[in-house]
Amino acid sequence: MHKRDGLCHRDIADRLGISIKTVEAHIGHAYAVLRGKAGIIYAFIFL
Protein backbone atom coordinates (compact mmCIF):
# COMPACT_ATOMS: atom_id res chain seq x y z
CA MET A 1 0.00 0.00 0.00
CA HIS A 2 2.90 2.30 0.75
CA LYS A 3 4.53 2.07 -2.66
CA ARG A 4 1.61 0.77 -4.70
CA ASP A 5 -1.03 3.27 -3.57
CA GLY A 6 1.28 6.04 -2.37
CA LEU A 7 -0.18 6.02 1.13
CA CYS A 8 1.70 7.35 4.13
CA HIS A 9 2.17 5.17 7.19
CA ARG A 10 -0.64 6.92 9.06
CA ASP A 11 -3.14 6.28 6.24
CA ILE A 12 -2.19 2.61 6.06
CA ALA A 13 -2.54 2.26 9.83
CA ASP A 14 -5.98 3.90 9.73
CA ARG A 15 -7.19 1.66 6.90
CA LEU A 16 -5.95 -1.53 8.56
CA GLY A 17 -6.83 -0.56 12.12
CA ILE A 18 -3.27 -1.05 13.42
CA SER A 19 -0.68 1.26 14.95
CA ILE A 20 1.73 3.33 12.91
CA LYS A 21 4.63 1.55 14.60
CA THR A 22 3.26 -1.79 13.37
CA VAL A 23 3.09 -0.45 9.83
CA GLU A 24 6.66 0.84 10.10
CA ALA A 25 7.86 -2.52 11.46
CA HIS A 26 6.19 -4.46 8.64
CA ILE A 27 7.54 -2.15 5.94
CA GLY A 28 11.02 -2.32 7.47
CA HIS A 29 10.86 -6.12 7.55
CA ALA A 30 9.69 -6.24 3.93
CA TYR A 31 12.61 -4.05 2.83
CA ALA A 32 15.05 -6.26 4.76
CA VAL A 33 13.71 -9.38 3.03
CA LEU A 34 13.97 -7.68 -0.36
CA ARG A 35 17.55 -6.56 0.35
CA GLY A 36 18.46 -10.13 1.28
CA LYS A 37 16.88 -11.57 -1.85
CA ALA A 38 18.52 -8.92 -4.03
CA GLY A 39 21.91 -9.85 -2.56
CA ILE A 40 21.35 -13.53 -3.37
CA ILE A 41 20.29 -12.72 -6.93
CA TYR A 42 23.25 -10.36 -7.38
CA ALA A 43 25.67 -13.01 -6.15
CA PHE A 44 24.13 -15.65 -8.41
CA ILE A 45 24.33 -13.47 -11.50
CA PHE A 46 27.75 -11.91 -11.04
CA LEU A 47 29.76 -14.65 -9.33
Order of alpha helices (4+ residues) and beta strands (2+ residues): alpha-alpha
